[in-house]
Each structure stands twice: as C-alpha cells, then as structure tokens.
Amino acid sequence: MSVTINVEMINSELSNRQLKVPDGTTYENVLDILGMNQETVLILKEKQAVPVDGIAVPGNLTIMCIASQG
C-alpha cells in the first residue's frame, strides 16, 4: 500500500507537489526524496510541527525552509 501526501513548500525554490510513498515512510524519507536537509526545514502537519522520524500519514504537509539557501 502507499500513502499520498500533498506537499506545500514555503520559502523554497521547489514547487508544491504530490508524493506517493510506501506505508511506513518517515518524514525524514520524504525530505530525502525531495533532496532537502532536515536541519534547514520545519515540517508541519495541520499547523503542528512533526518529528522527522515520525511516520508519514496521508493528507497535507507543509515544509517551511528556515535557513538561507545561499
């Protein structure tokens, strides 16, 4: 089975996208798929921060870049 995640990117050069990932995928894995460093972003689910080792669930996810890209 897979999980569908709608990813909204804030303060990033990357565009919003929809990802399908296998069940059991962590948010850290999602960041790896997107090529993002976990130390430079904040991951939000329903306006609440989630841990990078948390298991990704279907729905909307916001990734906010909090460090400069340059």
DRENFI-560605 format. One record per residue (C-alpha): residue number from 0; residue in one letter; x, y, z. Coordinates in Angstrom, 3 decimals, always signed. Each point is the difference from the previous one (the first is absolute). Example, Ala and Ser with C-alpha at 12.3 -4.5 7.8 and 13.67 -1.06 7.14 Angstrom:
<rec mimar="0" guza="A" X="+12.300" Y="-4.500" Z="+7.800"/>
<rec mimar="1" guza="S" X="+1.370" Y="+3.440" Z="-0.660"/>
This chain:
<rec mimar="0" guza="M" X="+0.000" Y="+0.000" Z="+0.000"/>
<rec mimar="1" guza="S" X="+1.039" Y="+3.604" Z="-0.358"/>
<rec mimar="2" guza="V" X="-0.631" Y="+3.364" Z="+1.593"/>
<rec mimar="3" guza="T" X="-0.822" Y="+3.132" Z="-2.023"/>
<rec mimar="4" guza="I" X="+1.384" Y="+3.251" Z="+1.395"/>
<rec mimar="5" guza="N" X="-0.736" Y="+3.472" Z="-1.378"/>
<rec mimar="6" guza="V" X="+3.148" Y="+2.012" Z="+0.733"/>
<rec mimar="7" guza="E" X="-0.146" Y="+3.794" Z="+0.246"/>
<rec mimar="8" guza="M" X="+3.412" Y="+1.670" Z="-0.119"/>
<rec mimar="9" guza="I" X="+0.527" Y="+3.344" Z="+1.764"/>
<rec mimar="10" guza="N" X="+3.137" Y="+2.154" Z="-0.465"/>
<rec mimar="11" guza="S" X="+1.399" Y="-2.535" Z="-2.462"/>
<rec mimar="12" guza="E" X="+1.008" Y="-0.069" Z="-3.635"/>
<rec mimar="13" guza="L" X="-1.774" Y="-3.355" Z="-0.298"/>
<rec mimar="14" guza="S" X="-3.614" Y="-0.049" Z="-1.112"/>
<rec mimar="15" guza="N" X="-2.945" Y="-1.591" Z="+1.748"/>
<rec mimar="16" guza="R" X="-0.536" Y="-3.621" Z="-0.936"/>
<rec mimar="17" guza="Q" X="-1.841" Y="-3.199" Z="+0.726"/>
<rec mimar="18" guza="L" X="+2.008" Y="-3.015" Z="+1.113"/>
<rec mimar="19" guza="K" X="-0.956" Y="-3.664" Z="+0.240"/>
<rec mimar="20" guza="V" X="+2.210" Y="-1.838" Z="+2.456"/>
<rec mimar="21" guza="P" X="-0.118" Y="-3.513" Z="+1.473"/>
<rec mimar="22" guza="D" X="-1.704" Y="-0.599" Z="+3.352"/>
<rec mimar="23" guza="G" X="+2.495" Y="+0.414" Z="+2.824"/>
<rec mimar="24" guza="T" X="+1.882" Y="+2.837" Z="-1.697"/>
<rec mimar="25" guza="T" X="+1.324" Y="+2.561" Z="+2.476"/>
<rec mimar="26" guza="Y" X="-0.002" Y="+3.746" Z="-0.480"/>
<rec mimar="27" guza="E" X="+3.797" Y="-0.251" Z="-0.173"/>
<rec mimar="28" guza="N" X="-0.448" Y="-2.275" Z="-3.041"/>
<rec mimar="29" guza="V" X="-2.347" Y="+2.579" Z="-1.544"/>
<rec mimar="30" guza="L" X="+2.690" Y="+2.667" Z="+0.427"/>
<rec mimar="31" guza="D" X="+2.548" Y="-2.337" Z="-1.610"/>
<rec mimar="32" guza="I" X="-2.336" Y="-0.526" Z="-2.977"/>
<rec mimar="33" guza="L" X="-0.288" Y="+3.774" Z="-0.355"/>
<rec mimar="34" guza="G" X="+3.769" Y="+0.489" Z="+0.428"/>
<rec mimar="35" guza="M" X="-0.430" Y="+2.179" Z="+3.081"/>
<rec mimar="36" guza="N" X="+2.182" Y="+0.204" Z="+3.113"/>
<rec mimar="37" guza="Q" X="-2.008" Y="-0.682" Z="+3.162"/>
<rec mimar="38" guza="E" X="+2.056" Y="+2.577" Z="+1.894"/>
<rec mimar="39" guza="T" X="-1.213" Y="+2.829" Z="-2.231"/>
<rec mimar="40" guza="V" X="-3.751" Y="-0.617" Z="+0.039"/>
<rec mimar="41" guza="L" X="-3.008" Y="-0.159" Z="+2.277"/>
<rec mimar="42" guza="I" X="-2.593" Y="-2.680" Z="-0.780"/>
<rec mimar="43" guza="L" X="-3.605" Y="+0.841" Z="+0.825"/>
<rec mimar="44" guza="K" X="-3.115" Y="-2.160" Z="-0.053"/>
<rec mimar="45" guza="E" X="-3.227" Y="+1.899" Z="+0.726"/>
<rec mimar="46" guza="K" X="+2.068" Y="+2.965" Z="+1.309"/>
<rec mimar="47" guza="Q" X="+1.812" Y="-2.228" Z="+2.524"/>
<rec mimar="48" guza="A" X="+3.694" Y="-0.886" Z="-0.266"/>
<rec mimar="49" guza="V" X="+0.686" Y="-3.698" Z="-0.575"/>
<rec mimar="50" guza="P" X="+3.230" Y="-1.901" Z="+0.766"/>
<rec mimar="51" guza="V" X="+2.118" Y="-1.105" Z="-2.952"/>
<rec mimar="52" guza="D" X="-0.094" Y="-3.579" Z="+1.276"/>
<rec mimar="53" guza="G" X="-3.813" Y="+0.000" Z="+0.066"/>
<rec mimar="54" guza="I" X="-1.892" Y="-2.216" Z="-2.435"/>
<rec mimar="55" guza="A" X="-1.497" Y="+1.929" Z="-2.921"/>
<rec mimar="56" guza="V" X="-3.791" Y="-0.049" Z="-0.176"/>
<rec mimar="57" guza="P" X="-2.275" Y="+0.908" Z="-2.920"/>
<rec mimar="58" guza="G" X="-1.108" Y="+3.591" Z="-0.440"/>
<rec mimar="59" guza="N" X="+1.559" Y="+3.444" Z="-0.124"/>
<rec mimar="60" guza="L" X="+3.544" Y="+0.667" Z="+1.158"/>
<rec mimar="61" guza="T" X="+1.752" Y="+3.366" Z="+0.159"/>
<rec mimar="62" guza="I" X="+3.766" Y="+0.242" Z="-0.236"/>
<rec mimar="63" guza="M" X="+1.377" Y="+3.396" Z="+0.966"/>
<rec mimar="64" guza="C" X="+3.624" Y="+0.854" Z="-0.751"/>
<rec mimar="65" guza="I" X="+1.429" Y="+1.791" Z="+3.026"/>
<rec mimar="66" guza="A" X="+3.628" Y="+0.397" Z="-1.104"/>
<rec mimar="67" guza="S" X="+1.474" Y="+1.992" Z="-2.829"/>
<rec mimar="68" guza="Q" X="+0.683" Y="-1.921" Z="-3.201"/>
<rec mimar="69" guza="G" X="+3.105" Y="+2.026" Z="-0.788"/>
